[in-house]
Amino acid sequence: MAVYEGARRQPLVLERRRQPARVRAGNHTSRVGLALAGILVLFLLGLFYLTQTVHVAATNYDIDTLLSQRDKMDQQLRSTQSDIARLGAEYAITKRAQEAGLNPLGAPVWVKGR
């Protein structure tokens, strides 16, 4: 049997563990990259929280404005109803008619039926 120089016998390996390609290539995830990714995620979460908070504040402002307008309209409605009640009374009508130059009618005339 001939022995070749440089040839070595391979050890008998029953099971060989395969490593991922990035480990074999030496490309490990650096801690700096993970830290930057974490900072980016926190920044995006903060930005999302801020937009939601501003949206809720704007909605509350709109609700407060609408409630204020409703109160003003209720006050105008009550004022108009009281004016209608006051001006619709018989005394107010006869007074305004006399101011306009109209005279009150005399006693009513009764016509007897046959």
MOVEN-V362016 format. One record per helix or strand. SS is the DSSP state (a for helix, b for strand). FROM is the first residue (numbers start at 1). TO is the last residue. If there is no record, write none. Layout:
((SS/FROM/TO) (SS/FROM/TO))
This chain:
((a/21/25) (a/31/87) (a/90/99))
